[in-house]
Amino acid sequence: MKNDLLKLVRWFCLRLTYNDLASVVPMLHEVLTGSRKDIDLKPEVDRPLNYRHFRVDPTLPLTQSPSPKEPRRDWRQIQKEQMEKTGKRIEIVRRRKGSAVPPEKCTCQHCGAPVRYLYLNNGKCASQVKCKICEKTSPTDKPRRESKAKFWCPHCGYALFRWKEDGICTAYKCPNQKCPAYLRNLGALTPEENQMRQAGNTSQFKLHYLFREYHFASEELPRARMEGSPVDLNRIHNNLHTVGLCLTLTVSFGLSARMSAQAMKHLFGISISHQTVINYANASARHLSNFVDENSPKPAGPCGADETYIKVNGITRYTWFIISKIRRAICGWNLSETRGTAPALGLIYNCYGPPDNPVCESGELITDGLPSYDSAVTAYNTEAVKHGNFSVLNKRTVIGLKNLDPESETYREYKQLVERLNRTYKFHTRPRAGFKDFDGAVALTTLFVAYYNFMRPHGSLKKRPPVELDCLKDKPLHPDPWVELLRQAA
C-alpha cells in the first residue's frame, strides 16, 4: 500500500505545477479536517478473516500422475498367448449383412488391434467400439491426445493447469471443485465471506490449491560478495599490523572511519586519513570473502532467518541473515536492493548449498511472515526433488509480537535469536550513518560476519566465539586475530 501511494503522489506531481500544487494542499487539508463537505473520503473497510494474502502452499505438487495407465500390450502378443494357452486363434468379427461397420482407420486404443477385430458396442450411436482381442472399449473417433500436464494436485490428483506466468514464475492451479483442499478452505469461510463470494468477489479468497514454479538459475541468484578493491594489501605503505588496528577500531569496536582515523593518531601515533581506513576495510573484505564462506559452519538443527534494513546513498537496502541456535553462528548472509524471492533464495543457497548437493540432510528454517521466504523455500524444495533429493527444507513461521498460534509459540525463541543478531549488526553499522555505495555495505557486512563468527565472545558459549579456529586460539589480543585471518586467507 505504501508503494501504491508513492506512485500516486509521483503521478499527481507530474501533472501539476508548483502553483497548482500549492492550491491543492489547502483543499486536501480541508478534506482531512472535515470542513469540506462536497468531497468524501473512501470508507475504511475491514478485510475479511480469510482475505487472500500472498502465501505459498507448503505441500509440493505431484510430478507424476497418481493413477498411471497400464502398460499397453500389443494385440499380436495377446493373440500369440491365446494360441499357446488354448490352441485356438481369436477370429475376426463376422458381421451380419447390412450391419454398421466401424470407420476403416479405427483401432483399439489399448492394444492397437485393427478394425477387423472391432465391432460397434453402442448400437446406432456408433461412438464406441469393443475389441475382441483385449475385450476393452475405445472411442470410434480419434483417440484423445496425451496430457501435457507437468504437475498434479497432491490433495485430489487432478492435473494442474497453467494459470498465470511472468518472467519469474509460472503459477499452476487445481480446477477440481471437489478437491479436499478446496472444500476445506470453502468450509472455513464466514457467512459474511460467503455473501461476498455470492456477490462475485471470489478473487479475494484463496480456495483452490496453487503452486508456483520459479525460474531461477543458481548462477543468476543475487548473492552479494566483494569482487574487487582499488587497494592491494600487498602494496600498501603500512604493514598488516596497522591494517589490523584499523579493523579492530572500525569493525570490532564499531567506530566510524573518521573516529578510527583519530584514534589511530592519538592512541598509536599513526597518521592516516579516514578514506585510508575505508580502503583498508574494503581491501580486507575482498581478501577475506572466500575465507569467511569456506569456514562458515553448516546449519545444525533449526535456524532463524530475518532481514534488516540499511541505508545506501539514502535509499533503503536489506541485509539477510541465517543464524544457528546450537552454535550461535551466522550460517548464511546476503545483501539486496529488495526483499523479493530472488535474494531470499540466494540466502538459502548460501546457507544450505545447492539443492542437488545440500550441505546437510534436512533443515528447518524459522522466519517471519514475509512471503519471499515461502516462495524461496518452495523453489528450493522443488529443485531438490527434481534432483532426487527428498530431504527438503521445512519452514516454520512466527507471526507478530504475540503468540497467536501454536507454531509462533513453539518457535518464538528462534525469531528472538535472529532479532538479537540484527541489533548487534546495527551497532556495528550505525556509526557509518549510511553507506555511500553498495560495495561499502557488502564490505562491512563481510567483516562483521568474520568478527561475529571467529572473534566475538558469546555469553551463552562461555565467552567463546561461535566458530573456534585453531589459528586464533593463541591470539586473544587485538589486532592479532585480524592479522592472522588476513594471513590465512592469502
DAGI-V693709 format. One record per residue. N is the residue number from 0. RES is the residue in one letter. NEAR is the number of other C-alpha atoms within 8 Angstrom. Layout:
[[N/RES/NEAR] [N/RES/NEAR]]
This chain:
[[0/M/4] [1/K/5] [2/N/6] [3/D/7] [4/L/8] [5/L/8] [6/K/8] [7/L/8] [8/V/8] [9/R/8] [10/W/8] [11/F/8] [12/C/9] [13/L/7] [14/R/6] [15/L/9] [16/T/8] [17/Y/6] [18/N/7] [19/D/8] [20/L/10] [21/A/8] [22/S/8] [23/V/8] [24/V/8] [25/P/8] [26/M/8] [27/L/8] [28/H/8] [29/E/10] [30/V/13] [31/L/7] [32/T/7] [33/G/7] [34/S/7] [35/R/8] [36/K/7] [37/D/4] [38/I/6] [39/D/6] [40/L/5] [41/K/4] [42/P/4] [43/E/4] [44/V/4] [45/D/4] [46/R/5] [47/P/6] [48/L/5] [49/N/7] [50/Y/9] [51/R/8] [52/H/5] [53/F/5] [54/R/7] [55/V/11] [56/D/8] [57/P/6] [58/T/5] [59/L/9] [60/P/9] [61/L/11] [62/T/7] [63/Q/8] [64/S/10] [65/P/7] [66/S/4] [67/P/6] [68/K/4] [69/E/4] [70/P/4] [71/R/6] [72/R/8] [73/D/9] [74/W/11] [75/R/6] [76/Q/8] [77/I/11] [78/Q/11] [79/K/9] [80/E/8] [81/Q/12] [82/M/11] [83/E/8] [84/K/6] [85/T/6] [86/G/7] [87/K/7] [88/R/8] [89/I/9] [90/E/5] [91/I/7] [92/V/9] [93/R/4] [94/R/5] [95/R/5] [96/K/4] [97/G/4] [98/S/6] [99/A/5] [100/V/6] [101/P/12] [102/P/7] [103/E/5] [104/K/6] [105/C/11] [106/T/10] [107/C/14] [108/Q/7] [109/H/9] [110/C/11] [111/G/9] [112/A/12] [113/P/10] [114/V/13] [115/R/6] [116/Y/12] [117/L/15] [118/Y/11] [119/L/13] [120/N/9] [121/N/9] [122/G/6] [123/K/4] [124/C/6] [125/A/11] [126/S/9] [127/Q/12] [128/V/15] [129/K/13] [130/C/14] [131/K/11] [132/I/11] [133/C/9] [134/E/7] [135/K/8] [136/T/10] [137/S/11] [138/P/9] [139/T/13] [140/D/6] [141/K/6] [142/P/7] [143/R/4] [144/R/4] [145/E/4] [146/S/4] [147/K/4] [148/A/8] [149/K/8] [150/F/11] [151/W/16] [152/C/13] [153/P/9] [154/H/7] [155/C/8] [156/G/10] [157/Y/9] [158/A/11] [159/L/13] [160/F/9] [161/R/9] [162/W/8] [163/K/7] [164/E/9] [165/D/6] [166/G/5] [167/I/8] [168/C/10] [169/T/12] [170/A/12] [171/Y/13] [172/K/12] [173/C/13] [174/P/8] [175/N/9] [176/Q/6] [177/K/6] [178/C/10] [179/P/8] [180/A/10] [181/Y/13] [182/L/11] [183/R/8] [184/N/11] [185/L/8] [186/G/6] [187/A/6] [188/L/9] [189/T/7] [190/P/6] [191/E/6] [192/E/10] [193/N/9] [194/Q/8] [195/M/10] [196/R/9] [197/Q/8] [198/A/6] [199/G/6] [200/N/8] [201/T/8] [202/S/6] [203/Q/7] [204/F/8] [205/K/10] [206/L/9] [207/H/12] [208/Y/11] [209/L/10] [210/F/11] [211/R/10] [212/E/10] [213/Y/8] [214/H/7] [215/F/8] [216/A/6] [217/S/7] [218/E/4] [219/E/6] [220/L/11] [221/P/8] [222/R/11] [223/A/8] [224/R/8] [225/M/11] [226/E/5] [227/G/6] [228/S/10] [229/P/6] [230/V/9] [231/D/8] [232/L/9] [233/N/4] [234/R/6] [235/I/8] [236/H/4] [237/N/6] [238/N/7] [239/L/8] [240/H/9] [241/T/8] [242/V/11] [243/G/13] [244/L/11] [245/C/14] [246/L/13] [247/T/12] [248/L/11] [249/T/12] [250/V/13] [251/S/11] [252/F/8] [253/G/11] [254/L/11] [255/S/9] [256/A/12] [257/R/8] [258/M/9] [259/S/14] [260/A/14] [261/Q/8] [262/A/9] [263/M/14] [264/K/11] [265/H/8] [266/L/6] [267/F/7] [268/G/7] [269/I/7] [270/S/7] [271/I/9] [272/S/8] [273/H/11] [274/Q/7] [275/T/8] [276/V/13] [277/I/9] [278/N/11] [279/Y/13] [280/A/13] [281/N/12] [282/A/14] [283/S/11] [284/A/13] [285/R/12] [286/H/11] [287/L/13] [288/S/11] [289/N/8] [290/F/9] [291/V/11] [292/D/7] [293/E/6] [294/N/6] [295/S/12] [296/P/8] [297/K/9] [298/P/13] [299/A/10] [300/G/9] [301/P/12] [302/C/14] [303/G/15] [304/A/14] [305/D/12] [306/E/9] [307/T/8] [308/Y/8] [309/I/9] [310/K/11] [311/V/13] [312/N/8] [313/G/7] [314/I/6] [315/T/9] [316/R/12] [317/Y/13] [318/T/12] [319/W/13] [320/F/14] [321/I/15] [322/I/15] [323/S/15] [324/K/12] [325/I/6] [326/R/8] [327/R/8] [328/A/13] [329/I/14] [330/C/13] [331/G/12] [332/W/12] [333/N/12] [334/L/12] [335/S/12] [336/E/7] [337/T/7] [338/R/9] [339/G/7] [340/T/10] [341/A/10] [342/P/15] [343/A/13] [344/L/14] [345/G/13] [346/L/15] [347/I/13] [348/Y/10] [349/N/10] [350/C/12] [351/Y/12] [352/G/10] [353/P/8] [354/P/13] [355/D/9] [356/N/6] [357/P/9] [358/V/7] [359/C/9] [360/E/6] [361/S/8] [362/G/12] [363/E/11] [364/L/12] [365/I/15] [366/T/14] [367/D/11] [368/G/8] [369/L/7] [370/P/9] [371/S/10] [372/Y/12] [373/D/12] [374/S/12] [375/A/13] [376/V/13] [377/T/11] [378/A/11] [379/Y/12] [380/N/11] [381/T/10] [382/E/10] [383/A/14] [384/V/10] [385/K/7] [386/H/8] [387/G/7] [388/N/10] [389/F/6] [390/S/7] [391/V/10] [392/L/11] [393/N/9] [394/K/10] [395/R/10] [396/T/11] [397/V/14] [398/I/10] [399/G/6] [400/L/4] [401/K/5] [402/N/10] [403/L/7] [404/D/6] [405/P/7] [406/E/9] [407/S/12] [408/E/10] [409/T/7] [410/Y/12] [411/R/10] [412/E/7] [413/Y/12] [414/K/15] [415/Q/8] [416/L/11] [417/V/14] [418/E/9] [419/R/8] [420/L/8] [421/N/10] [422/R/8] [423/T/8] [424/Y/9] [425/K/8] [426/F/9] [427/H/13] [428/T/11] [429/R/8] [430/P/9] [431/R/8] [432/A/7] [433/G/11] [434/F/12] [435/K/7] [436/D/8] [437/F/8] [438/D/7] [439/G/10] [440/A/10] [441/V/12] [442/A/14] [443/L/13] [444/T/8] [445/T/13] [446/L/13] [447/F/12] [448/V/10] [449/A/10] [450/Y/11] [451/Y/12] [452/N/13] [453/F/11] [454/M/9] [455/R/11] [456/P/10] [457/H/10] [458/G/7] [459/S/5] [460/L/9] [461/K/7] [462/K/8] [463/R/10] [464/P/13] [465/P/14] [466/V/10] [467/E/9] [468/L/7] [469/D/5] [470/C/6] [471/L/10] [472/K/8] [473/D/5] [474/K/8] [475/P/8] [476/L/6] [477/H/10] [478/P/11] [479/D/11] [480/P/12] [481/W/11] [482/V/12] [483/E/10] [484/L/9] [485/L/11] [486/R/7] [487/Q/6] [488/A/9] [489/A/5]]
